[in-house]
Amino acid sequence: MQHALRYLGYRPRSEAEIRSYLRRRGYLPAVSDQVLEKLRSLNYIDDGAFARNWALTKAQSRGYGPRRIEQELRTKGIVPSLIREVIRETLDQCDERTQAKKLLAKRFNSGNIRDLKTLRRAAAFLQRRGYSNQVISDLLRGPNDEA
């Protein structure tokens, strides 16, 4: 229990992260289950709240799109049904197209996105951030002053 609490002290964690940590530390699955049950009863872990907080923070502070958020939540061990729900809620609060437009303006503020090399770099940048191809093509196909 002490190891799990110390691990949670750095930042919020998902259940799967704690389970994996305890396994790496050499604890039996039965012991891990008991620790996780105790942490759940104390409200120290809640995958739903963790996923919502993670997604909202990444969308607002880092400008991540839905695909990138989905990928990160999958690596954190969050179940797919919860991921879909969280992404739908997060996108309601942060419009994907508006967020991508802000990122594009911030990253490529100096000039002309019409040049082919810069256009490719901008598209690759937005893809790495997790935006859909539809949003990327809409932004980069529009007038330069809008993007």
N, C-alpha and C positions, 0 to 999 in steps of 0.2 A: 504494500500500500504506500509506503514511504517513497519508493522509486517512482511509482505512478504519479504521486502528488508533486514530487520534484519536477518530473517531466512536464506536468501540466502548468507548473509555475512559470515557465518561459513564455508560453503563449497558449491559447486555446487549441485543443486537439480533437480529432475525431476518434470514435471508438476503435476503428481499425488501426489508427496510428498508435494508440496506447497498447492495443493487443500485440501489435508487431514489436513494439519496444520491449514489452515484458517477455515476449518469446526470445528476442535477442539477448536479453539479460539472463535467460536460462530458466525461466519459470514455467511450470507445467500449465497446460491449457485449463485445467480445473481451477488452479489458483488465479489465473488471469480472469476467468469468468467470475469468480467471487469478487475480485477487486473491481472489475467493471460494474458489477451489480451494485456494489457499495457506492461507487462514484456516481452512478445513475441515481441512486436513492438520495444522495446528497446534492443532486443537481449540479455536479461538477462537469458532467459531460452531457451534451445534447446535440446529436448530429444535425438536427433540423436548424437549431439556432446557430451552430457553428457554420453550416453551409450558407445560410442567409447572410451572416456577418462577413464571411470570407468573400462571397460573390459581390456583395455591395461595396465592400472596401476595394476590391480589385477593379471593379467597374468604375468607381468614382475616382480613386486616387491614381491608379495606373492606366486607366483607359482601356482595360481589357474588354474584348467582345465576348459574345456568348460561347463561341467554340473554345476559346482559351480558358474561360472559366469552367466550362464543362470538363475539359481535359484535366485541369488542376484538381477539381473536386473528385474526379475518378481516381486520381493518384492518391488522394487522401482517404479513399475507401468509402466514399458516400454512395449509397444505392442509386441506380439510374432514375427511378421514379421520383426520388427526392431532388435529384439534380434538375430534372425537367421542371419541376414545380418551382424551385429556387430561381432558375434562369427566367422563367416566365414572370415571376414577381420582380426580379431585378430589372428586367427590361421595361417593366411598367414604370419604374422609377427613373431609369436612365434610357432615353431614346437612343437606339443603336446608331442611327444615321447621324444624329446631332453629335454624339460622342465621337464618332469616326471623323466627322468634319472638323471638330475642335483639335483632335490629334493631328490631322493632316495639316491644318493651319499652323500649329505649333512646331511641328517637325520640319515642314517645308515652307517656312514663312518667307524665305529670302527670294523666292522667285517663281519662275515659270515652270509649271508642272506640264506644260505642253510638250516639252522636249522629251523624246522617247526614253532616254536613259532615266531621267527623273521620274517619268510616269511609271516605269517598271519598278524603280526603287520604292515609290509611294505605294504601289499595289502590293509589293512584297512586305513592306512594313505593316500595312493594315492586315494582311493575311497572318503574319506572325502574331499580331495582337488579337487575332481571333474573330475578325469580322467576316461576314458572309460575302461570297463572290458577288451577289446581287447588290449589296450596299456599296462594295468597292467599285463596281462598274458604274453604278449610278453616280457616285461622287466624282469619279475620274472622267466620265464622259460629259459631265455638265460643263457650264461655262467656268473659266478659270477663276474669275473673281468670286464665284459661289463656293468653290472648293478651297 
